[in-house]
Amino acid sequence: VERADGSTDKDDLRAVIAEGDVCFDGPSGTVCLDPRSQHMSHNIFLAKVDENHEISFPETWENIEPYWLGENGCDLTQNDPSAQYTPSSPPNE
């Protein structure tokens, strides 16, 4: 909204999203919006809780991107179908 000069108009916001650098620093690291799918890339953590209820994070996968929508033809910078996609119902079906 800030980069769209305060506008909340859908077309103005989509123009900012299409630029491809909509990111913010969150508690788990940097999170970025993929302009084509409008899903977020982010870090994923494997959490482990032991018998003493202590939590640890033995593995981290950094910057996991929302690849499956793009691989299936979703590009919301070109087309706005107002459809809900899932792995079992991708855009190209």
Secondary structure, DSSP 4 states (H G I P E B T S, - for coil): -TTTTT---HHHHHHHHHTS-EEEEETTEEEEE-TTT--EEEEEEEEEE-TT--EEEEEEEEEE--HHHHHTT--TTT-------BTTB-TT-
